[in-house]
């Protein structure tokens, strides 16, 4: 696995987050921030590593909030966390 795989997973997660409907404003805000973070990483730049830093923690927080109500999105978040860990981020 490599950064290309990570970006494939991030694209898949971003697409899933765009489909999630949340009536709770706190959950909605969490996902909007997360989607923004992912968007920054997916922008074509030479060095994206600076954006990876806190992504794992934000994903873990989102999983804790959404695990019961949005299992597919949280499963994808878990995969991204695993990929980040594999890459040493």
Phi, psi and omega per residue, in radians:
X1 nan 2.605 -3.115
X2 -2.583 -2.941 -3.107
X3 -1.141 -0.512 3.086
X4 -1.107 -0.719 3.097
X5 -1.136 -0.730 3.090
X6 -1.024 -0.782 -3.121
X7 -1.192 -0.581 3.060
X8 -1.105 -0.770 3.134
X9 -1.167 -0.666 3.107
X10 -1.124 -0.695 3.098
X11 -1.095 -0.743 3.129
X12 -1.117 -0.762 3.119
X13 -1.131 -0.749 -3.141
X14 -1.057 -0.758 3.113
X15 -1.081 -0.718 3.125
X16 -1.139 -0.732 -3.131
X17 -1.104 -0.534 3.123
X18 -1.189 -0.390 -3.109
X19 -1.641 -0.265 -3.088
X20 -1.270 2.276 3.082
X21 -1.892 2.198 -3.109
X22 -2.218 2.053 3.087
X23 -1.280 -0.460 -3.117
X24 -1.370 2.171 -3.062
X25 -1.168 -0.580 3.104
X26 -1.139 -0.781 3.108
X27 -1.125 -0.734 3.138
X28 -1.065 -0.759 3.134
X29 -1.121 -0.726 3.110
X30 -1.028 -0.830 -3.109
X31 -1.211 -0.615 3.102
X32 -1.109 -0.740 3.092
X33 -1.122 -0.750 3.137
X34 -1.099 -0.781 3.110
X35 -1.073 -0.677 3.094
X36 -1.119 -0.726 3.093
X37 -1.071 -0.771 -3.136
X38 -1.131 -0.732 3.120
X39 -1.013 -0.737 3.120
X40 -1.074 -0.723 3.137
X41 -1.156 -0.641 -3.085
X42 -1.391 -0.221 3.096
X43 -1.123 2.464 -3.132
X44 -1.224 1.862 3.090
X45 -2.442 2.799 3.138
X46 -1.254 -0.793 -3.089
X47 -2.123 1.895 -3.136
X48 -1.742 -0.097 -3.021
X49 -0.966 -0.587 -3.119
X50 -1.073 -0.462 -3.117
X51 -1.497 -0.304 -3.124
X52 -1.237 -0.529 -2.986
X53 -0.684 -1.144 -3.068
X54 -1.625 0.054 -3.066
X55 -1.086 -0.738 -3.127
X56 -1.023 -0.774 -3.137
X57 -1.124 -0.756 3.126
X58 -1.132 -0.637 3.082
X59 -1.132 -0.738 3.122
X60 -1.071 -0.723 3.115
X61 -1.108 -0.734 3.137
X62 -1.142 -0.692 3.108
X63 -1.051 -0.776 3.140
X64 -1.042 -0.621 -3.127
X65 -1.377 -0.595 -2.914
X66 -1.987 0.015 -3.002
X67 -0.954 -0.776 -3.089
X68 -1.309 -0.667 -3.030
X69 -1.542 -0.400 -3.087
X70 -2.421 1.249 -3.047
X71 -1.086 -0.620 -3.125
X72 -1.169 -0.795 3.136
X73 -1.095 -0.732 -3.112
X74 -1.248 -0.524 3.059
X75 -1.113 -0.765 3.118
X76 -1.137 -0.657 3.089
X77 -1.071 -0.744 3.115
X78 -1.076 -0.680 3.108
X79 -1.128 -0.689 3.117
X80 -1.161 -0.722 3.103
X81 -1.039 -0.771 3.117
X82 -1.075 -0.735 -3.140
X83 -1.135 -0.741 3.092
X84 -1.072 -0.727 3.123
X85 -1.128 -0.714 3.122
X86 -1.073 -0.627 -3.135
X87 -1.454 -0.047 3.095
X88 1.415 0.411 -3.138
X89 -1.700 nan nan
